[in-house]
Amino acid sequence: MLTEVEQTKSRGRSNAIDYARISDLHYLGNYVRRLPTNMARMMENAYDWEHLPFIHSSSFSSIDLVESGPWGWRAKIGVPGGPDPTFQMLDLLVDVEKNYWVSAVFGGPGEGIEIHTQATTLNELEIEVDIRFYLPVTPEKASVSANILKHMQQQYEVLYDEDVDLMQGRQSALEDRSRWRVGASSEDILVGSLASMDETKTLTLETSSGRYCVRMWQNRWIAHNAVCPHLLGPLDDSAIDSEGHLTCPWHGYSFDIATGENLEKQCSGLARAPDLVERDGKLYLRELATI
């Protein structure tokens, strides 16, 4: 919930980047990095507010969306690390034509800080980001500026270390999905010999119709889809909790392992996995018949 002060500040925010006011800010310095991804994934990542507390848990403990649109998004975020809950009001404004976006703190600790990012395509497999850090006023001591800049450079190094895995995983998942076809195989697919299968481990198999996990749950082998239907996040390493729920590591969407239902009701359920068939001491996947 937003306080009255937070609501007032949110309502007063513009949804467009004001380039003219950059000259009024104190420029601290920048952080430049080449990233092994494409511009589509980078811009998708900028709009993706939901991943912040899951992929970047050292920087964001929670996020509550205030509003969003083609212009970007605005949210109340939890800041980890202190004994008491600490929150910031943050918005991210996007200039799609320029591949440019601005993150600004407009409430809470660090109010007035702005982070401007220019993304540039280098080739089909790489982009470069130039992240520029600004303060609302110039610190009295140069050493203060230097310390703040160092902290922010280190933070963004970690953030992009974490984001690279997400962006590459998303691109790979999109490419995988383009190959898969419903009911593509008419033959059973061997999982393994029951005598040698490790009940403590999850086996991941890719077939012509998709990627699936086979694991032991409640003393029986089960199969479920290994791909989250929200944004194709990987479910291979996600544990099933005591209530039979499976949670995607990218955005925290949870699914009932028995029914596939999305518990938040924010996306479709897990696509049905092939049936498991036991024959002659071996376990097989039997893909769904083509409709």
C-alpha positions as CSV (number, residue, x, y, z in Angstrom):
1,M,0.0,0.0,0.0
2,L,1.2,3.5,-0.8
3,T,1.2,6.3,1.8
4,E,-0.5,9.6,1.0
5,V,2.9,11.1,0.4
6,E,3.8,8.3,-2.0
7,Q,0.5,8.5,-3.8
8,T,1.0,12.3,-4.3
9,K,4.5,11.9,-5.6
10,S,3.4,9.1,-8.0
11,R,0.6,11.2,-9.4
12,G,2.9,14.1,-10.0
13,R,5.4,12.1,-12.1
14,S,5.7,12.5,-15.8
15,N,5.7,9.5,-18.1
16,A,8.2,11.0,-20.5
17,I,11.9,11.5,-20.2
18,D,12.9,15.1,-19.7
19,Y,16.2,15.3,-21.5
20,A,16.6,19.1,-20.9
21,R,16.9,18.7,-17.1
22,I,20.0,16.4,-17.4
23,S,22.2,19.5,-17.4
24,D,20.8,20.4,-14.0
25,L,22.0,17.2,-12.4
26,H,25.4,16.3,-11.0
27,Y,27.1,13.7,-13.2
28,L,29.0,11.2,-11.1
29,G,30.4,8.9,-13.9
30,N,29.4,5.9,-15.8
31,Y,29.7,2.1,-16.3
32,V,30.1,0.7,-19.8
33,R,29.7,-3.0,-20.6
34,R,29.4,-5.2,-23.6
35,L,26.6,-7.8,-23.2
36,P,26.2,-11.1,-25.1
37,T,22.6,-10.5,-26.0
38,N,20.5,-8.7,-28.6
39,M,18.5,-5.5,-28.3
40,A,15.1,-7.2,-28.3
41,R,16.0,-9.1,-25.1
42,M,17.6,-6.0,-23.5
43,M,14.6,-3.8,-24.1
44,E,12.3,-6.6,-22.9
45,N,14.4,-6.8,-19.7
46,A,14.1,-3.0,-19.1
47,Y,10.3,-3.3,-19.1
48,D,10.3,-6.4,-17.0
49,W,9.8,-5.1,-13.5
50,E,8.6,-8.4,-12.1
51,H,12.0,-10.1,-12.3
52,L,13.7,-7.7,-9.9
53,P,13.2,-9.3,-6.5
54,F,13.8,-12.8,-7.9
55,I,16.8,-12.3,-10.2
56,H,18.3,-9.4,-8.2
57,S,17.4,-10.4,-4.6
58,S,20.6,-8.6,-3.2
59,S,19.2,-5.3,-4.5
60,F,15.4,-5.7,-4.4
61,S,13.5,-7.5,-1.6
62,S,10.1,-6.8,-3.0
63,I,8.3,-4.8,-5.7
64,D,4.7,-3.5,-5.8
65,L,3.7,-2.1,-9.2
66,V,1.9,1.3,-9.2
67,E,1.4,1.6,-12.9
68,S,2.9,0.6,-16.2
69,G,2.6,1.2,-19.9
70,P,4.5,1.6,-23.2
71,W,6.3,4.5,-21.4
72,G,7.8,2.2,-18.7
73,W,6.7,1.5,-15.2
74,R,6.5,2.9,-11.6
75,A,6.7,0.9,-8.4
76,K,7.4,0.8,-4.7
77,I,10.4,-1.4,-4.0
78,G,11.8,-3.0,-0.9
79,V,15.5,-2.4,-0.2
80,P,17.2,-5.4,1.5
81,G,19.9,-5.2,4.2
82,G,18.5,-3.3,7.1
83,P,16.8,-4.5,10.3
84,D,13.6,-2.7,9.5
85,P,11.7,-2.6,6.1
86,T,13.0,0.1,3.9
87,F,11.2,1.2,0.7
88,Q,11.9,3.4,-2.3
89,M,9.6,4.8,-5.0
90,L,11.1,4.1,-8.4
91,D,10.2,4.7,-11.9
92,L,11.7,3.6,-15.2
93,L,10.9,5.6,-18.3
94,V,11.7,4.2,-21.7
95,D,12.5,6.0,-25.0
96,V,12.0,3.0,-27.4
97,E,13.2,4.8,-30.5
98,K,16.5,5.7,-28.9
99,N,17.0,2.4,-26.9
100,Y,17.3,4.7,-23.9
101,W,15.8,4.5,-20.4
102,V,16.0,6.3,-17.1
103,S,15.6,4.9,-13.6
104,A,14.8,7.5,-11.0
105,V,14.3,7.3,-7.2
106,F,11.5,9.7,-6.3
107,G,10.9,8.7,-2.7
108,G,12.8,7.0,0.1
109,P,16.6,6.6,0.5
110,G,18.5,8.0,-2.4
111,E,15.7,10.2,-3.5
112,G,16.7,12.3,-6.6
113,I,19.2,9.7,-7.9
114,E,18.8,9.1,-11.7
115,I,20.4,6.4,-13.7
116,H,20.4,6.9,-17.5
117,T,21.1,4.0,-19.8
118,Q,21.9,4.1,-23.5
119,A,21.9,0.7,-25.3
120,T,23.7,0.3,-28.6
121,T,23.7,-2.7,-31.0
122,L,27.3,-3.8,-31.8
123,N,26.4,-6.9,-33.9
124,E,23.8,-9.7,-34.0
125,L,25.0,-11.2,-30.8
126,E,26.2,-8.2,-28.7
127,I,25.1,-4.9,-27.4
128,E,26.8,-2.2,-25.3
129,V,25.2,-0.4,-22.4
130,D,26.5,3.0,-21.2
131,I,25.0,3.5,-17.7
132,R,25.3,7.1,-16.4
133,F,24.8,8.0,-12.8
134,Y,23.4,11.4,-11.6
135,L,22.7,13.0,-8.3
136,P,20.2,15.9,-7.7
137,V,23.0,18.1,-6.1
138,T,26.8,18.1,-6.1
139,P,28.3,16.6,-2.9
140,E,30.4,18.9,-0.8
141,K,33.4,16.6,-1.0
142,A,34.8,14.9,-4.1
143,S,35.5,11.8,-2.0
144,V,31.8,11.4,-1.4
145,S,31.1,11.5,-5.1
146,A,33.9,8.9,-5.7
147,N,32.5,6.6,-3.1
148,I,28.9,6.8,-4.4
149,L,30.1,6.2,-7.9
150,K,32.2,3.2,-6.9
151,H,29.2,1.7,-5.1
152,M,26.9,2.2,-8.0
153,Q,29.4,0.8,-10.5
154,Q,29.8,-2.3,-8.4
155,Q,26.0,-2.7,-8.0
156,Y,25.4,-2.5,-11.7
157,E,28.2,-4.9,-12.4
158,V,26.3,-7.5,-10.3
159,L,22.9,-6.5,-11.8
160,Y,24.2,-7.2,-15.3
161,D,26.0,-10.4,-14.3
162,E,22.5,-11.6,-13.2
163,D,20.6,-10.2,-16.1
164,V,22.9,-11.8,-18.7
165,D,21.7,-15.2,-17.6
166,L,18.1,-14.2,-17.8
167,M,18.4,-12.6,-21.2
168,Q,20.4,-15.5,-22.7
169,G,18.0,-18.0,-21.2
170,R,15.0,-16.2,-22.6
171,Q,16.5,-16.1,-26.1
172,S,17.4,-19.7,-25.9
173,A,13.9,-20.6,-24.8
174,L,12.4,-18.7,-27.7
175,E,14.6,-20.5,-30.1
176,D,13.7,-23.9,-28.5
177,R,10.0,-23.2,-28.7
178,S,10.2,-22.5,-32.4
179,R,11.4,-26.1,-32.9
180,W,8.8,-27.9,-30.8
181,R,5.6,-29.4,-32.3
182,V,2.6,-30.9,-30.5
183,G,2.4,-34.6,-30.7
184,A,5.5,-34.8,-32.9
185,S,6.7,-38.3,-31.9
186,S,4.7,-41.5,-32.1
187,E,7.4,-43.6,-30.3
188,D,8.0,-43.8,-26.6
189,I,11.1,-42.0,-25.4
190,L,13.4,-43.7,-22.9
191,V,13.9,-41.9,-19.6
192,G,16.1,-44.6,-18.0
193,S,16.3,-47.9,-16.2
194,L,14.2,-47.7,-13.0
195,A,16.9,-49.7,-11.1
196,S,19.6,-47.0,-11.9
197,M,17.6,-43.8,-11.7
198,D,18.5,-41.5,-8.8
199,E,15.3,-40.6,-6.9
200,T,16.9,-37.5,-5.5
201,K,17.6,-35.9,-8.9
202,T,15.5,-34.3,-11.5
203,L,16.0,-35.6,-15.1
204,T,15.4,-33.1,-17.9
205,L,14.6,-34.5,-21.3
206,E,14.0,-32.6,-24.6
207,T,11.8,-34.2,-27.1
208,S,10.5,-32.9,-30.4
209,S,7.4,-31.5,-28.6
210,G,9.1,-29.7,-25.7
211,R,11.3,-30.0,-22.6
212,Y,10.2,-32.0,-19.6
213,C,11.3,-32.9,-16.1
214,V,11.0,-36.4,-14.7
215,R,11.3,-36.6,-10.9
216,M,10.2,-38.5,-7.8
217,W,7.4,-36.9,-5.9
218,Q,5.3,-38.6,-3.2
219,N,6.9,-41.9,-3.8
220,R,6.2,-42.0,-7.5
221,W,7.8,-40.8,-10.7
222,I,6.0,-37.8,-12.3
223,A,6.6,-35.7,-15.4
224,H,5.9,-32.0,-15.8
225,N,6.7,-29.3,-18.3
226,A,10.2,-27.8,-17.7
227,V,9.2,-24.4,-19.2
228,C,7.2,-21.7,-17.4
229,P,4.3,-20.5,-19.6
230,H,4.7,-16.9,-18.5
231,L,8.0,-15.9,-20.2
232,L,9.5,-19.4,-20.7
233,G,11.5,-19.5,-17.5
234,P,13.3,-22.7,-16.6
235,L,11.6,-25.0,-14.1
236,D,14.3,-27.7,-14.1
237,D,15.9,-26.7,-10.8
238,S,12.8,-25.6,-9.1
239,A,11.9,-27.7,-6.0
240,I,8.4,-28.9,-5.3
241,D,7.3,-27.6,-1.9
242,S,5.3,-29.5,0.7
243,E,2.0,-28.3,-0.8
244,G,2.9,-29.6,-4.3
245,H,3.8,-26.2,-5.7
246,L,6.5,-25.4,-8.2
247,T,7.9,-21.8,-8.5
248,C,9.6,-20.2,-11.5
249,P,12.9,-18.6,-10.5
250,W,12.6,-15.7,-13.0
251,H,9.3,-14.1,-11.8
252,G,8.1,-16.1,-8.9
253,Y,5.0,-17.6,-10.6
254,S,3.8,-20.7,-8.9
255,F,2.1,-23.8,-10.3
256,D,0.2,-26.7,-8.8
257,I,2.2,-29.8,-9.8
258,A,-0.8,-32.0,-9.9
259,T,-3.1,-29.8,-12.1
260,G,-0.6,-27.4,-13.7
261,E,-2.7,-24.4,-12.6
262,N,-1.0,-21.1,-12.1
263,L,-1.7,-20.2,-8.4
264,E,-1.6,-16.4,-9.0
265,K,-4.0,-16.7,-12.0
266,Q,-1.7,-14.3,-13.9
267,C,-0.8,-16.6,-16.7
268,S,-1.9,-19.9,-18.3
269,G,-1.1,-23.2,-16.5
270,L,1.7,-25.6,-17.3
271,A,1.3,-27.3,-20.6
272,R,0.6,-31.0,-20.2
273,A,3.6,-33.2,-20.1
274,P,3.8,-36.6,-21.8
275,D,2.6,-39.6,-19.8
276,L,5.1,-41.8,-18.0
277,V,5.0,-45.5,-19.0
278,E,6.8,-48.3,-17.2
279,R,7.8,-51.3,-19.3
280,D,10.3,-54.1,-18.7
281,G,11.9,-52.2,-15.8
282,K,12.4,-49.1,-17.8
283,L,10.6,-45.7,-17.7
284,Y,9.4,-44.0,-20.9
285,L,7.8,-40.7,-21.9
286,R,4.8,-41.2,-24.2
287,E,4.0,-38.0,-26.0
288,L,0.6,-36.7,-26.6
289,A,-1.2,-37.8,-29.8
290,T,-1.6,-35.1,-32.4
291,I,-5.0,-33.6,-32.4
